[in-house]
Structures are given as C-alpha cells and as structure tokens.
C-alpha cells in the first residue's frame, strides 16, 4: 500500500481525467517504472488534462512533460 499526492491545478473540465490518469500510469509501467512512480505520472497527466474543456486539449505532450516524467517514460 502506498500514497501518491494529487496535483493542484485550476480545473476547467474533468472529462477524461480518469482516462488520462490511466494513460500516464500505463506509459510509466510499460517503460519499467514501479507502481508508485507510475501513479505519480498518472496523477500528473490526469491533473493536466483537466485544465481545458474536453479532456484532450490540455493533455501534455512528451516535450511538455517535466524532466522527471520524460526520464520515466524514456525508451529503454
């Protein structure tokens, strides 16, 4: 059992936030990250997705991920 803190963002629309979390989580897992790190990236991507209406427009591209996240999902 572990906890991963949420991310504070100005929320516009929560549509797709769960799917965005899953995408971040799975991307990290597929890159070999552990569960806590995968949840950390999932939280980040899910939170970012809520910053614009529609659930897709605010998703971060790989280039806009913070350095820690880019390293996590780097091709191994």
N, CA, C and O atoms as a Maestro MAE file, in Angstrom:
{
 s_m_m2io_version
 :::
 2.0.0
}

f_m_ct {
 s_m_title
 :::
 protein
 m_atom[304] {
  # First column is atom index #
  i_m_mmod_type
  r_m_x_coord
  r_m_y_coord
  r_m_z_coord
  i_m_residue_number
  s_m_chain_name
  s_m_pdb_residue_name
  s_m_pdb_atom_name
  i_m_atomic_number
  :::
  1 25 0.842 -1.178 0.000 1 A "UNK " " N  " 7
  2 3 0.000 0.000 0.000 1 A "UNK " " CA " 6
  3 2 0.885 1.237 0.000 1 A "UNK " " C  " 6
  4 15 1.914 1.269 0.675 1 A "UNK " " O  " 8
  5 25 0.491 2.244 -0.747 2 A "UNK " " N  " 7
  6 3 1.247 3.484 -0.788 2 A "UNK " " CA " 6
  7 2 0.307 4.621 -1.150 2 A "UNK " " C  " 6
  8 15 -0.811 4.402 -1.614 2 A "UNK " " O  " 8
  9 25 0.776 5.825 -0.930 3 A "UNK " " N  " 7
  10 3 0.016 7.029 -1.285 3 A "UNK " " CA " 6
  11 2 0.857 7.888 -2.202 3 A "UNK " " C  " 6
  12 15 2.075 7.982 -2.050 3 A "UNK " " O  " 8
  13 25 0.193 8.509 -3.150 4 A "UNK " " N  " 7
  14 3 0.850 9.442 -4.050 4 A "UNK " " CA " 6
  15 2 0.024 10.715 -4.015 4 A "UNK " " C  " 6
  16 15 -1.173 10.670 -4.298 4 A "UNK " " O  " 8
  17 25 0.627 11.850 -3.675 5 A "UNK " " N  " 7
  18 3 -0.150 13.085 -3.569 5 A "UNK " " CA " 6
  19 2 -0.733 13.513 -4.911 5 A "UNK " " C  " 6
  20 15 -0.153 13.264 -5.968 5 A "UNK " " O  " 8
  21 25 -1.887 14.160 -4.844 6 A "UNK " " N  " 7
  22 3 -2.510 14.717 -6.040 6 A "UNK " " CA " 6
  23 2 -1.764 15.951 -6.505 6 A "UNK " " C  " 6
  24 15 -0.837 16.420 -5.844 6 A "UNK " " O  " 8
  25 25 -2.176 16.472 -7.649 7 A "UNK " " N  " 7
  26 3 -1.565 17.668 -8.223 7 A "UNK " " CA " 6
  27 2 -2.578 18.801 -8.182 7 A "UNK " " C  " 6
  28 15 -3.741 18.600 -8.534 7 A "UNK " " O  " 8
  29 25 -2.163 19.973 -7.764 8 A "UNK " " N  " 7
  30 3 -3.051 21.135 -7.718 8 A "UNK " " CA " 6
  31 2 -3.024 21.843 -9.072 8 A "UNK " " C  " 6
  32 15 -1.964 22.265 -9.536 8 A "UNK " " O  " 8
  33 25 -4.178 21.968 -9.695 9 A "UNK " " N  " 7
  34 3 -4.315 22.695 -10.961 9 A "UNK " " CA " 6
  35 2 -5.634 23.446 -10.940 9 A "UNK " " C  " 6
  36 15 -6.526 23.114 -10.159 9 A "UNK " " O  " 8
  37 25 -5.763 24.451 -11.788 10 A "UNK " " N  " 7
  38 3 -7.025 25.160 -11.941 10 A "UNK " " CA " 6
  39 2 -7.894 24.329 -12.886 10 A "UNK " " C  " 6
  40 15 -7.628 24.254 -14.085 10 A "UNK " " O  " 8
  41 25 -8.924 23.714 -12.333 11 A "UNK " " N  " 7
  42 3 -9.750 22.772 -13.089 11 A "UNK " " CA " 6
  43 2 -10.796 23.506 -13.920 11 A "UNK " " C  " 6
  44 15 -11.512 24.374 -13.421 11 A "UNK " " O  " 8
  45 25 -10.867 23.139 -15.200 12 A "UNK " " N  " 7
  46 3 -11.869 23.664 -16.110 12 A "UNK " " CA " 6
  47 2 -12.917 22.589 -16.399 12 A "UNK " " C  " 6
  48 15 -14.115 22.874 -16.394 12 A "UNK " " O  " 8
  49 25 -12.473 21.357 -16.649 13 A "UNK " " N  " 7
  50 3 -13.371 20.267 -17.012 13 A "UNK " " CA " 6
  51 2 -12.694 18.953 -16.651 13 A "UNK " " C  " 6
  52 15 -11.533 18.737 -16.999 13 A "UNK " " O  " 8
  53 25 -13.403 18.083 -15.960 14 A "UNK " " N  " 7
  54 3 -12.816 16.811 -15.540 14 A "UNK " " CA " 6
  55 2 -13.056 15.678 -16.538 14 A "UNK " " C  " 6
  56 15 -12.692 14.533 -16.270 14 A "UNK " " O  " 8
  57 25 -13.662 15.983 -17.679 15 A "UNK " " N  " 7
  58 3 -13.898 14.954 -18.689 15 A "UNK " " CA " 6
  59 2 -12.581 14.293 -19.088 15 A "UNK " " C  " 6
  60 15 -11.634 14.979 -19.472 15 A "UNK " " O  " 8
  61 25 -12.520 12.994 -19.002 16 A "UNK " " N  " 7
  62 3 -11.342 12.251 -19.428 16 A "UNK " " CA " 6
  63 2 -10.203 12.196 -18.441 16 A "UNK " " C  " 6
  64 15 -9.152 11.638 -18.757 16 A "UNK " " O  " 8
  65 25 -10.370 12.756 -17.255 17 A "UNK " " N  " 7
  66 3 -9.259 12.764 -16.287 17 A "UNK " " CA " 6
  67 2 -8.854 11.352 -15.885 17 A "UNK " " C  " 6
  68 15 -7.666 11.068 -15.732 17 A "UNK " " O  " 8
  69 25 -9.818 10.481 -15.714 18 A "UNK " " N  " 7
  70 3 -9.503 9.089 -15.362 18 A "UNK " " CA " 6
  71 2 -8.764 8.376 -16.483 18 A "UNK " " C  " 6
  72 15 -7.808 7.640 -16.242 18 A "UNK " " O  " 8
  73 25 -9.216 8.601 -17.708 19 A "UNK " " N  " 7
  74 3 -8.523 8.009 -18.859 19 A "UNK " " CA " 6
  75 2 -7.107 8.554 -18.970 19 A "UNK " " C  " 6
  76 15 -6.177 7.809 -19.280 19 A "UNK " " O  " 8
  77 25 -6.937 9.849 -18.720 20 A "UNK " " N  " 7
  78 3 -5.611 10.459 -18.777 20 A "UNK " " CA " 6
  79 2 -4.713 9.881 -17.688 20 A "UNK " " C  " 6
  80 15 -3.536 9.614 -17.929 20 A "UNK " " O  " 8
  81 25 -5.266 9.687 -16.486 21 A "UNK " " N  " 7
  82 3 -4.503 9.040 -15.415 21 A "UNK " " CA " 6
  83 2 -4.038 7.671 -15.881 21 A "UNK " " C  " 6
  84 15 -2.863 7.328 -15.752 21 A "UNK " " O  " 8
  85 25 -4.972 6.887 -16.428 22 A "UNK " " N  " 7
  86 3 -4.630 5.536 -16.885 22 A "UNK " " CA " 6
  87 2 -3.530 5.564 -17.938 22 A "UNK " " C  " 6
  88 15 -2.627 4.728 -17.912 22 A "UNK " " O  " 8
  89 25 -3.594 6.513 -18.859 23 A "UNK " " N  " 7
  90 3 -2.577 6.617 -19.905 23 A "UNK " " CA " 6
  91 2 -1.198 6.903 -19.316 23 A "UNK " " C  " 6
  92 15 -0.211 6.279 -19.706 23 A "UNK " " O  " 8
  93 25 -1.129 7.845 -18.381 24 A "UNK " " N  " 7
  94 3 0.138 8.148 -17.737 24 A "UNK " " CA " 6
  95 2 0.664 6.975 -16.932 24 A "UNK " " C  " 6
  96 15 1.853 6.658 -16.982 24 A "UNK " " O  " 8
  97 25 -0.222 6.336 -16.193 25 A "UNK " " N  " 7
  98 3 0.146 5.178 -15.384 25 A "UNK " " CA " 6
  99 2 0.691 4.060 -16.264 25 A "UNK " " C  " 6
  100 15 1.751 3.499 -15.987 25 A "UNK " " O  " 8
  101 25 -0.040 3.746 -17.317 26 A "UNK " " N  " 7
  102 3 0.377 2.648 -18.194 26 A "UNK " " CA " 6
  103 2 1.659 2.974 -18.956 26 A "UNK " " C  " 6
  104 15 2.502 2.097 -19.148 26 A "UNK " " O  " 8
  105 25 1.813 4.217 -19.391 27 A "UNK " " N  " 7
  106 3 3.050 4.599 -20.077 27 A "UNK " " CA " 6
  107 2 4.248 4.378 -19.163 27 A "UNK " " C  " 6
  108 15 5.280 3.867 -19.600 27 A "UNK " " O  " 8
  109 25 4.116 4.756 -17.912 28 A "UNK " " N  " 7
  110 3 5.212 4.567 -16.961 28 A "UNK " " CA " 6
  111 2 5.461 3.082 -16.702 28 A "UNK " " C  " 6
  112 15 6.611 2.646 -16.667 28 A "UNK " " O  " 8
  113 25 4.407 2.313 -16.524 29 A "UNK " " N  " 7
  114 3 4.559 0.878 -16.287 29 A "UNK " " CA " 6
  115 2 5.236 0.191 -17.468 29 A "UNK " " C  " 6
  116 15 6.129 -0.637 -17.288 29 A "UNK " " O  " 8
  117 25 4.801 0.543 -18.681 30 A "UNK " " N  " 7
  118 3 5.398 -0.066 -19.877 30 A "UNK " " CA " 6
  119 2 6.856 0.316 -20.053 30 A "UNK " " C  " 6
  120 15 7.620 -0.411 -20.688 30 A "UNK " " O  " 8
  121 25 7.246 1.457 -19.492 31 A "UNK " " N  " 7
  122 3 8.644 1.886 -19.545 31 A "UNK " " CA " 6
  123 2 9.465 1.295 -18.404 31 A "UNK " " C  " 6
  124 15 10.664 1.552 -18.302 31 A "UNK " " O  " 8
  125 25 8.816 0.495 -17.537 32 A "UNK " " N  " 7
  126 3 9.539 -0.170 -16.465 32 A "UNK " " CA " 6
  127 2 9.478 0.490 -15.112 32 A "UNK " " C  " 6
  128 15 10.176 0.057 -14.195 32 A "UNK " " O  " 8
  129 25 8.666 1.528 -14.946 33 A "UNK " " N  " 7
  130 3 8.554 2.218 -13.649 33 A "UNK " " CA " 6
  131 2 7.804 1.344 -12.644 33 A "UNK " " C  " 6
  132 15 7.002 0.489 -13.018 33 A "UNK " " O  " 8
  133 25 8.078 1.575 -11.381 34 A "UNK " " N  " 7
  134 3 7.359 0.892 -10.318 34 A "UNK " " CA " 6
  135 2 5.964 1.484 -10.140 34 A "UNK " " C  " 6
  136 15 5.625 2.492 -10.759 34 A "UNK " " O  " 8
  137 25 5.163 0.854 -9.294 35 A "UNK " " N  " 7
  138 3 3.779 1.288 -9.108 35 A "UNK " " CA " 6
  139 2 3.663 2.711 -8.586 35 A "UNK " " C  " 6
  140 15 2.831 3.475 -9.073 35 A "UNK " " O  " 8
  141 25 4.477 3.082 -7.609 36 A "UNK " " N  " 7
  142 3 4.378 4.433 -7.046 36 A "UNK " " CA " 6
  143 2 4.754 5.490 -8.086 36 A "UNK " " C  " 6
  144 15 4.086 6.518 -8.194 36 A "UNK " " O  " 8
  145 25 5.814 5.244 -8.846 37 A "UNK " " N  " 7
  146 3 6.197 6.206 -9.880 37 A "UNK " " CA " 6
  147 2 5.153 6.263 -10.990 37 A "UNK " " C  " 6
  148 15 4.873 7.336 -11.525 37 A "UNK " " O  " 8
  149 25 4.580 5.123 -11.336 38 A "UNK " " N  " 7
  150 3 3.534 5.102 -12.354 38 A "UNK " " CA " 6
  151 2 2.314 5.888 -11.879 38 A "UNK " " C  " 6
  152 15 1.707 6.621 -12.659 38 A "UNK " " O  " 8
  153 25 1.955 5.740 -10.611 39 A "UNK " " N  " 7
  154 3 0.834 6.501 -10.060 39 A "UNK " " CA " 6
  155 2 1.153 7.994 -10.037 39 A "UNK " " C  " 6
  156 15 0.273 8.822 -10.271 39 A "UNK " " O  " 8
  157 25 2.393 8.331 -9.758 40 A "UNK " " N  " 7
  158 3 2.822 9.744 -9.759 40 A "UNK " " CA " 6
  159 2 2.648 10.347 -11.156 40 A "UNK " " C  " 6
  160 15 2.138 11.459 -11.289 40 A "UNK " " O  " 8
  161 25 3.064 9.628 -12.185 41 A "UNK " " N  " 7
  162 3 2.885 10.140 -13.543 41 A "UNK " " CA " 6
  163 2 1.409 10.151 -13.918 41 A "UNK " " C  " 6
  164 15 0.949 11.088 -14.570 41 A "UNK " " O  " 8
  165 25 0.667 9.136 -13.520 42 A "UNK " " N  " 7
  166 3 -0.771 9.125 -13.775 42 A "UNK " " CA " 6
  167 2 -1.463 10.326 -13.154 42 A "UNK " " C  " 6
  168 15 -2.308 10.956 -13.791 42 A "UNK " " O  " 8
  169 25 -1.113 10.647 -11.919 43 A "UNK " " N  " 7
  170 3 -1.682 11.824 -11.258 43 A "UNK " " CA " 6
  171 2 -1.351 13.098 -12.027 43 A "UNK " " C  " 6
  172 15 -2.203 13.970 -12.192 43 A "UNK " " O  " 8
  173 25 -0.126 13.198 -12.489 44 A "UNK " " N  " 7
  174 3 0.285 14.399 -13.217 44 A "UNK " " CA " 6
  175 2 -0.508 14.543 -14.517 44 A "UNK " " C  " 6
  176 15 -1.077 15.603 -14.779 44 A "UNK " " O  " 8
  177 25 -0.549 13.492 -15.327 45 A "UNK " " N  " 7
  178 3 -1.237 13.557 -16.620 45 A "UNK " " CA " 6
  179 2 -2.737 13.760 -16.418 45 A "UNK " " C  " 6
  180 15 -3.357 14.545 -17.134 45 A "UNK " " O  " 8
  181 25 -3.319 13.063 -15.455 46 A "UNK " " N  " 7
  182 3 -4.742 13.239 -15.170 46 A "UNK " " CA " 6
  183 2 -5.078 14.657 -14.753 46 A "UNK " " C  " 6
  184 15 -6.071 15.222 -15.211 46 A "UNK " " O  " 8
  185 25 -4.262 15.234 -13.894 47 A "UNK " " N  " 7
  186 3 -4.499 16.610 -13.444 47 A "UNK " " CA " 6
  187 2 -4.346 17.594 -14.595 47 A "UNK " " C  " 6
  188 15 -5.155 18.510 -14.746 47 A "UNK " " O  " 8
  189 25 -3.309 17.406 -15.407 48 A "UNK " " N  " 7
  190 3 -3.094 18.324 -16.528 48 A "UNK " " CA " 6
  191 2 -4.270 18.300 -17.500 48 A "UNK " " C  " 6
  192 15 -4.608 19.326 -18.091 48 A "UNK " " O  " 8
  193 25 -4.890 17.143 -17.667 49 A "UNK " " N  " 7
  194 3 -5.994 17.019 -18.626 49 A "UNK " " CA " 6
  195 2 -7.213 17.841 -18.230 49 A "UNK " " C  " 6
  196 15 -8.067 18.117 -19.072 49 A "UNK " " O  " 8
  197 25 -7.310 18.233 -16.973 50 A "UNK " " N  " 7
  198 3 -8.484 18.981 -16.500 50 A "UNK " " CA " 6
  199 2 -8.362 20.485 -16.720 50 A "UNK " " C  " 6
  200 15 -9.292 21.223 -16.395 50 A "UNK " " O  " 8
  201 25 -7.253 20.955 -17.257 51 A "UNK " " N  " 7
  202 3 -7.017 22.392 -17.389 51 A "UNK " " CA " 6
  203 2 -7.731 23.044 -18.571 51 A "UNK " " C  " 6
  204 15 -7.717 24.268 -18.698 51 A "UNK " " O  " 8
  205 25 -8.359 22.240 -19.442 52 A "UNK " " N  " 7
  206 3 -9.108 22.774 -20.583 52 A "UNK " " CA " 6
  207 2 -10.340 21.907 -20.793 52 A "UNK " " C  " 6
  208 15 -10.386 20.765 -20.337 52 A "UNK " " O  " 8
  209 25 -11.321 22.440 -21.473 53 A "UNK " " N  " 7
  210 3 -12.554 21.701 -21.742 53 A "UNK " " CA " 6
  211 2 -12.292 20.555 -22.714 53 A "UNK " " C  " 6
  212 15 -11.486 20.672 -23.637 53 A "UNK " " O  " 8
  213 25 -12.988 19.452 -22.487 54 A "UNK " " N  " 7
  214 3 -12.970 18.362 -23.441 54 A "UNK " " CA " 6
  215 2 -12.071 17.188 -23.125 54 A "UNK " " C  " 6
  216 15 -12.232 16.129 -23.732 54 A "UNK " " O  " 8
  217 25 -11.151 17.322 -22.222 55 A "UNK " " N  " 7
  218 3 -10.347 16.192 -21.808 55 A "UNK " " CA " 6
  219 2 -9.140 15.864 -22.670 55 A "UNK " " C  " 6
  220 15 -8.360 14.984 -22.305 55 A "UNK " " O  " 8
  221 25 -8.956 16.539 -23.803 56 A "UNK " " N  " 7
  222 3 -7.826 16.220 -24.671 56 A "UNK " " CA " 6
  223 2 -6.917 17.427 -24.883 56 A "UNK " " C  " 6
  224 15 -5.696 17.279 -24.940 56 A "UNK " " O  " 8
  225 25 -7.487 18.594 -24.998 57 A "UNK " " N  " 7
  226 3 -6.712 19.788 -25.353 57 A "UNK " " CA " 6
  227 2 -5.598 20.135 -24.372 57 A "UNK " " C  " 6
  228 15 -4.600 20.740 -24.766 57 A "UNK " " O  " 8
  229 25 -5.747 19.767 -23.110 58 A "UNK " " N  " 7
  230 3 -4.722 20.121 -22.123 58 A "UNK " " CA " 6
  231 2 -3.774 18.966 -21.808 58 A "UNK " " C  " 6
  232 15 -2.910 19.097 -20.941 58 A "UNK " " O  " 8
  233 25 -3.926 17.838 -22.503 59 A "UNK " " N  " 7
  234 3 -3.004 16.731 -22.256 59 A "UNK " " CA " 6
  235 2 -1.578 17.149 -22.605 59 A "UNK " " C  " 6
  236 15 -1.351 17.767 -23.645 59 A "UNK " " O  " 8
  237 25 -0.621 16.817 -21.745 60 A "UNK " " N  " 7
  238 3 0.754 17.204 -22.042 60 A "UNK " " CA " 6
  239 2 1.360 16.307 -23.118 60 A "UNK " " C  " 6
  240 15 1.186 15.089 -23.087 60 A "UNK " " O  " 8
  241 25 2.059 16.902 -24.054 61 A "UNK " " N  " 7
  242 3 2.843 16.118 -24.998 61 A "UNK " " CA " 6
  243 2 4.136 15.707 -24.310 61 A "UNK " " C  " 6
  244 15 4.469 16.234 -23.249 61 A "UNK " " O  " 8
  245 25 4.854 14.785 -24.897 62 A "UNK " " N  " 7
  246 3 6.103 14.332 -24.293 62 A "UNK " " CA " 6
  247 2 7.054 15.496 -24.061 62 A "UNK " " C  " 6
  248 15 7.720 15.560 -23.028 62 A "UNK " " O  " 8
  249 25 7.119 16.417 -25.018 63 A "UNK " " N  " 7
  250 3 8.017 17.571 -24.891 63 A "UNK " " CA " 6
  251 2 7.618 18.514 -23.771 63 A "UNK " " C  " 6
  252 15 8.459 19.262 -23.273 63 A "UNK " " O  " 8
  253 25 6.368 18.499 -23.365 64 A "UNK " " N  " 7
  254 3 5.895 19.403 -22.308 64 A "UNK " " CA " 6
  255 2 5.830 18.734 -20.941 64 A "UNK " " C  " 6
  256 15 5.407 19.354 -19.965 64 A "UNK " " O  " 8
  257 25 6.244 17.479 -20.866 65 A "UNK " " N  " 7
  258 3 6.321 16.820 -19.565 65 A "UNK " " CA " 6
  259 2 7.491 17.394 -18.783 65 A "UNK " " C  " 6
  260 15 8.493 17.795 -19.376 65 A "UNK " " O  " 8
  261 25 7.379 17.440 -17.462 66 A "UNK " " N  " 7
  262 3 8.536 17.848 -16.663 66 A "UNK " " CA " 6
  263 2 9.671 16.840 -16.875 66 A "UNK " " C  " 6
  264 15 9.432 15.703 -17.280 66 A "UNK " " O  " 8
  265 25 10.881 17.259 -16.602 67 A "UNK " " N  " 7
  266 3 12.057 16.418 -16.829 67 A "UNK " " CA " 6
  267 2 11.930 15.064 -16.128 67 A "UNK " " C  " 6
  268 15 12.280 14.040 -16.715 67 A "UNK " " O  " 8
  269 25 11.434 15.037 -14.878 68 A "UNK " " N  " 7
  270 3 11.320 13.767 -14.155 68 A "UNK " " CA " 6
  271 2 10.400 12.802 -14.904 68 A "UNK " " C  " 6
  272 15 10.650 11.597 -14.917 68 A "UNK " " O  " 8
  273 25 9.347 13.316 -15.523 69 A "UNK " " N  " 7
  274 3 8.400 12.467 -16.241 69 A "UNK " " CA " 6
  275 2 8.980 11.999 -17.578 69 A "UNK " " C  " 6
  276 15 8.777 10.851 -17.975 69 A "UNK " " O  " 8
  277 25 9.697 12.878 -18.268 70 A "UNK " " N  " 7
  278 3 10.326 12.474 -19.529 70 A "UNK " " CA " 6
  279 2 11.324 11.358 -19.298 70 A "UNK " " C  " 6
  280 15 11.397 10.416 -20.086 70 A "UNK " " O  " 8
  281 25 12.090 11.455 -18.226 71 A "UNK " " N  " 7
  282 3 13.051 10.400 -17.908 71 A "UNK " " CA " 6
  283 2 12.338 9.085 -17.608 71 A "UNK " " C  " 6
  284 15 12.817 8.012 -17.975 71 A "UNK " " O  " 8
  285 25 11.198 9.178 -16.943 72 A "UNK " " N  " 7
  286 3 10.462 7.990 -16.545 72 A "UNK " " CA " 6
  287 2 9.959 7.205 -17.742 72 A "UNK " " C  " 6
  288 15 9.956 5.974 -17.714 72 A "UNK " " O  " 8
  289 25 9.537 7.886 -18.781 73 A "UNK " " N  " 7
  290 3 8.950 7.198 -19.931 73 A "UNK " " CA " 6
  291 2 9.906 7.147 -21.128 73 A "UNK " " C  " 6
  292 15 9.495 6.838 -22.247 73 A "UNK " " O  " 8
  293 25 11.163 7.448 -20.885 74 A "UNK " " N  " 7
  294 3 12.154 7.374 -21.960 74 A "UNK " " CA " 6
  295 2 12.243 5.940 -22.467 74 A "UNK " " C  " 6
  296 15 12.110 4.988 -21.698 74 A "UNK " " O  " 8
  297 25 12.463 5.802 -23.737 75 A "UNK " " N  " 7
  298 3 12.607 4.467 -24.319 75 A "UNK " " CA " 6
  299 2 13.813 3.781 -23.719 75 A "UNK " " C  " 6
  300 15 14.913 4.333 -23.695 75 A "UNK " " O  " 8
  301 25 13.599 2.580 -23.238 76 A "UNK " " N  " 7
  302 3 14.691 1.840 -22.589 76 A "UNK " " CA " 6
  303 2 15.176 0.733 -23.493 76 A "UNK " " C  " 6
  304 15 16.092 -0.005 -23.129 76 A "UNK " " O  " 8
  :::
 }
 m_bond[303] {
  # First column is bond index #
  i_m_from
  i_m_to
  i_m_order
  :::
  1 1 2 1
  2 2 3 1
  3 3 4 2
  4 3 5 1
  5 5 6 1
  6 6 7 1
  7 7 8 2
  8 7 9 1
  9 9 10 1
  10 10 11 1
  11 11 12 2
  12 11 13 1
  13 13 14 1
  14 14 15 1
  15 15 16 2
  16 15 17 1
  17 17 18 1
  18 18 19 1
  19 19 20 2
  20 19 21 1
  21 21 22 1
  22 22 23 1
  23 23 24 2
  24 23 25 1
  25 25 26 1
  26 26 27 1
  27 27 28 2
  28 27 29 1
  29 29 30 1
  30 30 31 1
  31 31 32 2
  32 31 33 1
  33 33 34 1
  34 34 35 1
  35 35 36 2
  36 35 37 1
  37 37 38 1
  38 38 39 1
  39 39 40 2
  40 39 41 1
  41 41 42 1
  42 42 43 1
  43 43 44 2
  44 43 45 1
  45 45 46 1
  46 46 47 1
  47 47 48 2
  48 47 49 1
  49 49 50 1
  50 50 51 1
  51 51 52 2
  52 51 53 1
  53 53 54 1
  54 54 55 1
  55 55 56 2
  56 55 57 1
  57 57 58 1
  58 58 59 1
  59 59 60 2
  60 59 61 1
  61 61 62 1
  62 62 63 1
  63 63 64 2
  64 63 65 1
  65 65 66 1
  66 66 67 1
  67 67 68 2
  68 67 69 1
  69 69 70 1
  70 70 71 1
  71 71 72 2
  72 71 73 1
  73 73 74 1
  74 74 75 1
  75 75 76 2
  76 75 77 1
  77 77 78 1
  78 78 79 1
  79 79 80 2
  80 79 81 1
  81 81 82 1
  82 82 83 1
  83 83 84 2
  84 83 85 1
  85 85 86 1
  86 86 87 1
  87 87 88 2
  88 87 89 1
  89 89 90 1
  90 90 91 1
  91 91 92 2
  92 91 93 1
  93 93 94 1
  94 94 95 1
  95 95 96 2
  96 95 97 1
  97 97 98 1
  98 98 99 1
  99 99 100 2
  100 99 101 1
  101 101 102 1
  102 102 103 1
  103 103 104 2
  104 103 105 1
  105 105 106 1
  106 106 107 1
  107 107 108 2
  108 107 109 1
  109 109 110 1
  110 110 111 1
  111 111 112 2
  112 111 113 1
  113 113 114 1
  114 114 115 1
  115 115 116 2
  116 115 117 1
  117 117 118 1
  118 118 119 1
  119 119 120 2
  120 119 121 1
  121 121 122 1
  122 122 123 1
  123 123 124 2
  124 123 125 1
  125 125 126 1
  126 126 127 1
  127 127 128 2
  128 127 129 1
  129 129 130 1
  130 130 131 1
  131 131 132 2
  132 131 133 1
  133 133 134 1
  134 134 135 1
  135 135 136 2
  136 135 137 1
  137 137 138 1
  138 138 139 1
  139 139 140 2
  140 139 141 1
  141 141 142 1
  142 142 143 1
  143 143 144 2
  144 143 145 1
  145 145 146 1
  146 146 147 1
  147 147 148 2
  148 147 149 1
  149 149 150 1
  150 150 151 1
  151 151 152 2
  152 151 153 1
  153 153 154 1
  154 154 155 1
  155 155 156 2
  156 155 157 1
  157 157 158 1
  158 158 159 1
  159 159 160 2
  160 159 161 1
  161 161 162 1
  162 162 163 1
  163 163 164 2
  164 163 165 1
  165 165 166 1
  166 166 167 1
  167 167 168 2
  168 167 169 1
  169 169 170 1
  170 170 171 1
  171 171 172 2
  172 171 173 1
  173 173 174 1
  174 174 175 1
  175 175 176 2
  176 175 177 1
  177 177 178 1
  178 178 179 1
  179 179 180 2
  180 179 181 1
  181 181 182 1
  182 182 183 1
  183 183 184 2
  184 183 185 1
  185 185 186 1
  186 186 187 1
  187 187 188 2
  188 187 189 1
  189 189 190 1
  190 190 191 1
  191 191 192 2
  192 191 193 1
  193 193 194 1
  194 194 195 1
  195 195 196 2
  196 195 197 1
  197 197 198 1
  198 198 199 1
  199 199 200 2
  200 199 201 1
  201 201 202 1
  202 202 203 1
  203 203 204 2
  204 203 205 1
  205 205 206 1
  206 206 207 1
  207 207 208 2
  208 207 209 1
  209 209 210 1
  210 210 211 1
  211 211 212 2
  212 211 213 1
  213 213 214 1
  214 214 215 1
  215 215 216 2
  216 215 217 1
  217 217 218 1
  218 218 219 1
  219 219 220 2
  220 219 221 1
  221 221 222 1
  222 222 223 1
  223 223 224 2
  224 223 225 1
  225 225 226 1
  226 226 227 1
  227 227 228 2
  228 227 229 1
  229 229 230 1
  230 230 231 1
  231 231 232 2
  232 231 233 1
  233 233 234 1
  234 234 235 1
  235 235 236 2
  236 235 237 1
  237 237 238 1
  238 238 239 1
  239 239 240 2
  240 239 241 1
  241 241 242 1
  242 242 243 1
  243 243 244 2
  244 243 245 1
  245 245 246 1
  246 246 247 1
  247 247 248 2
  248 247 249 1
  249 249 250 1
  250 250 251 1
  251 251 252 2
  252 251 253 1
  253 253 254 1
  254 254 255 1
  255 255 256 2
  256 255 257 1
  257 257 258 1
  258 258 259 1
  259 259 260 2
  260 259 261 1
  261 261 262 1
  262 262 263 1
  263 263 264 2
  264 263 265 1
  265 265 266 1
  266 266 267 1
  267 267 268 2
  268 267 269 1
  269 269 270 1
  270 270 271 1
  271 271 272 2
  272 271 273 1
  273 273 274 1
  274 274 275 1
  275 275 276 2
  276 275 277 1
  277 277 278 1
  278 278 279 1
  279 279 280 2
  280 279 281 1
  281 281 282 1
  282 282 283 1
  283 283 284 2
  284 283 285 1
  285 285 286 1
  286 286 287 1
  287 287 288 2
  288 287 289 1
  289 289 290 1
  290 290 291 1
  291 291 292 2
  292 291 293 1
  293 293 294 1
  294 294 295 1
  295 295 296 2
  296 295 297 1
  297 297 298 1
  298 298 299 1
  299 299 300 2
  300 299 301 1
  301 301 302 1
  302 302 303 1
  303 303 304 2
  :::
 }
}
